């Protein structure tokens, strides 16, 4: 199983211990995961993510067998098309996009142009609902959570595959049941922010939506990697083992 949502690099609003690729490799071994798709956390807050992508490629190169770079592409920045071509040339499985941090609304033309380009290049688009709970955020962190309207607009506006990370049950259901079956088939969710027992939100979602709509993601180093593993282990007997989608399936679909 591959962790589709891990990061390297520091977070601007609080200290993260050991947000380094060599530590991530050891964490994956401990959790018995075969690899991770890795983003560059500071790039979410940069006007120009180019330098962050270069750092991501360089720092992950020694661990290429385990860590796969998922670079950031900002569609309201000049020459984003060239960045996307480089991503395609490197055979990266996905890109990361952060509409709330960049002030891009559901109807932003540049964002929809990027989604269409991803569909044509057969590259998945990864969206992050939140990095931290609203109650814990620094007062200078003014970006809100990614909303359901923005996700639905991207799904309906192109044929790209979309992976949404760090969403809770309410948002997942709001988006999923507001899409057509064909649109639902192009969206996957990690469950790093979905509650297990005693609320059993994950069990409910697996029963109603199907395990194939979910991928394994941890949000390391912002969150503990043990959380999603524990949620799977604590599922009711009728849902074990849950056959969630392995990220390799998304790669082979290219």
C-alpha positions in Angstrom: 0.0 0.0 0.0 1.2 3.5 -0.9 0.7 6.6 1.2 -0.6 9.2 -1.3 -0.4 12.2 1.0 2.9 12.8 2.7 5.1 15.9 2.7 8.6 17.1 3.3 9.6 20.5 4.4 8.6 22.8 7.2 5.2 24.3 7.9 5.1 28.1 8.2 2.9 28.3 11.3 4.4 25.7 13.7 7.5 23.6 14.1 7.4 20.1 12.6 9.9 17.6 14.0 11.9 15.7 11.3 10.0 16.6 8.1 12.8 15.0 6.1 12.7 12.3 3.4 15.2 10.0 5.2 12.9 10.0 8.2 9.8 9.4 6.1 11.4 6.3 4.6 11.9 4.9 8.1 8.3 5.8 9.0 7.0 4.0 5.9 9.0 0.9 6.8 7.6 1.0 10.4 4.1 1.2 9.1 4.7 -1.5 6.5 3.9 0.8 3.5 5.7 0.3 0.2 6.1 3.9 -0.7 4.7 7.4 -0.6 3.6 10.2 -3.0 5.4 13.2 -1.5 4.6 17.0 -1.7 6.7 20.0 -0.7 4.8 21.5 2.2 6.2 25.1 2.0 5.2 25.4 -1.7 1.6 25.6 -0.7 2.3 29.1 0.6 4.7 30.3 -2.0 3.7 32.6 -4.8 6.0 30.8 -7.2 6.4 27.0 -6.4 9.2 26.5 -8.9 12.0 26.5 -6.3 10.0 24.2 -4.1 9.6 21.7 -6.9 13.3 21.8 -7.6 14.0 21.1 -3.9 11.4 18.3 -3.9 13.0 16.6 -6.9 16.5 16.9 -5.5 15.8 15.7 -2.0 13.7 12.7 -3.1 16.2 11.6 -5.7 18.3 9.4 -3.3 15.0 7.6 -2.3 13.5 7.2 -5.7 12.6 3.6 -5.1 10.3 4.5 -2.3 9.4 8.2 -2.5 7.6 9.7 -5.6 7.5 13.5 -6.0 4.1 15.1 -6.4 5.1 18.7 -7.4 3.0 21.8 -7.1 1.5 23.6 -10.1 0.0 27.1 -9.7 -2.2 27.9 -12.6 -2.3 31.7 -11.9 1.5 31.9 -12.2 3.3 32.5 -15.5 4.5 29.5 -17.5 2.6 26.9 -15.5 2.1 25.0 -18.7 5.9 24.4 -18.9 5.8 23.2 -15.3 3.1 20.7 -16.1 5.1 19.5 -19.2 8.0 18.8 -16.9 5.8 16.9 -14.5 4.6 14.7 -17.5 8.2 14.2 -18.7 9.1 13.0 -15.2 6.1 10.6 -15.2 4.9 12.0 -11.9 1.5 10.4 -11.1 -0.1 13.7 -9.9 0.3 17.3 -9.1 -0.7 19.3 -6.0 -3.0 22.3 -6.1 -4.0 24.6 -3.3 -6.9 26.9 -4.3 -7.7 28.4 -0.8 -4.0 29.3 -0.2 -3.9 31.0 -3.6 -7.3 32.7 -3.5 -8.7 30.7 -6.4 -12.5 30.3 -6.3 -14.6 27.5 -7.8 -15.1 29.4 -11.1 -11.5 30.4 -11.6 -10.6 30.0 -15.3 -6.9 29.3 -14.7 -7.8 26.5 -12.3 -10.2 24.9 -14.8 -7.6 25.2 -17.6 -5.1 23.3 -15.4 -7.7 20.6 -14.7 -8.3 20.2 -18.4 -4.6 20.0 -19.1 -4.2 17.4 -16.4 -6.9 15.3 -18.0 -5.2 15.5 -21.4 -1.8 14.6 -19.8 -3.4 11.8 -17.8 -2.0 13.3 -14.5 -4.2 13.3 -11.4 -4.9 16.5 -9.5 -4.5 16.4 -5.7 -6.5 18.8 -3.5 -6.0 19.4 0.2 -9.0 20.4 2.3 -7.0 21.6 5.3 -3.6 21.3 7.0 -4.9 22.0 10.5 -8.2 22.3 12.3 -9.6 25.8 12.2 -9.4 25.9 16.0 -5.7 25.4 16.0 -4.6 27.7 13.2 -2.2 30.6 13.6 -3.9 34.0 13.3 -1.8 34.8 10.2 -3.1 31.6 8.4 -6.1 33.2 6.8 -6.9 30.6 4.1 -10.1 28.7 4.9 -10.9 25.0 4.2 -11.4 23.9 0.6 -15.2 23.7 0.1 -17.4 21.2 -1.6 -18.4 23.7 -4.4 -14.8 24.1 -5.5 -14.3 20.3 -5.7 -17.5 19.7 -7.6 -16.8 22.4 -10.0 -13.4 20.9 -10.9 -14.9 17.4 -11.3 -17.7 18.6 -13.6 -15.5 20.9 -15.6 -13.0 18.3 -16.9 -12.3 14.6 -17.1 -9.3 14.7 -14.8 -8.9 12.3 -11.9 -9.0 14.0 -8.6 -7.7 12.9 -5.2 -9.0 14.8 -2.2 -7.0 14.7 1.0 -7.8 15.7 4.6 -11.6 15.8 4.2 -14.0 14.7 6.9 -17.2 12.7 6.5 -19.5 15.7 6.0 -17.5 17.1 3.1 -17.0 13.7 1.5 -20.7 13.0 1.5 -21.6 16.5 0.4 -19.5 16.2 -2.7 -19.9 12.5 -3.5 -23.7 12.5 -3.4 -23.8 15.7 -5.4 -22.1 14.1 -8.4 -23.3 11.7 -11.1 -22.0 8.1 -11.0 -19.5 8.9 -13.8 -18.2 11.9 -12.0 -18.0 9.9 -8.7 -15.8 7.4 -10.5 -13.1 10.0 -11.1 -12.8 11.1 -7.4 -10.8 9.4 -4.6 -10.6 10.4 -1.0 -7.9 9.7 1.6 -9.3 9.1 5.1 -6.6 10.8 7.2 -9.2 13.1 8.7 -12.1 10.6 8.9 -13.1 9.5 12.4 -13.0 5.8 13.4 -14.5 4.5 16.6 -16.7 5.4 18.4 -18.2 7.6 15.7 -17.4 5.0 13.0 -17.5 7.6 10.2 -15.1 5.5 8.1 -17.2 2.4 8.4 -20.2 4.3 7.4 -18.5 5.8 4.3 -17.1 2.4 3.2 -20.6 0.9 3.4 -22.4 3.6 1.6 -19.8 4.8 -1.0 -17.6 1.7 -1.4 -14.0 1.1 -0.3 -12.9 1.6 -3.9 -13.4 5.3 -3.6 -10.8 5.6 -0.9 -7.0 5.7 -0.9 -4.5 5.5 1.9 -3.1 8.8 3.1 -1.5 10.0 6.3 -0.7 13.8 6.0 2.7 13.1 7.6 4.4 15.0 9.2 1.4 17.1 10.1 -0.5 14.1 11.5 0.5 10.8 13.0 0.9 8.0 10.5 -0.7 5.5 12.9 -4.1 7.1 12.6 -5.3 5.6 9.3 -3.7 2.3 10.1 -5.6 2.2 13.4 -8.9 3.2 11.7 -8.5 0.2 9.3 -7.7 -2.2 12.1 -10.7 -1.1 14.1 -13.2 -1.5 11.3 -16.2 -3.8 12.1 -15.6 -7.5 11.2 -17.9 -7.3 8.1 -15.6 -4.6 6.5 -12.3 -6.3 7.1 -10.1 -6.4 5.2 -11.3 -3.2 3.5 -10.2 -3.3 -0.2 -9.4 0.4 -0.5 -7.8 1.5 -3.8 -4.0 1.2 -4.0 -2.5 4.3 -5.5 -0.7 2.1 -8.0 -4.1 1.5 -9.7 -4.2 5.2 -10.5 -0.8 5.0 -12.1 -1.6 2.0 -14.2 -4.7 3.8 -15.5 -2.6 6.3 -17.3 
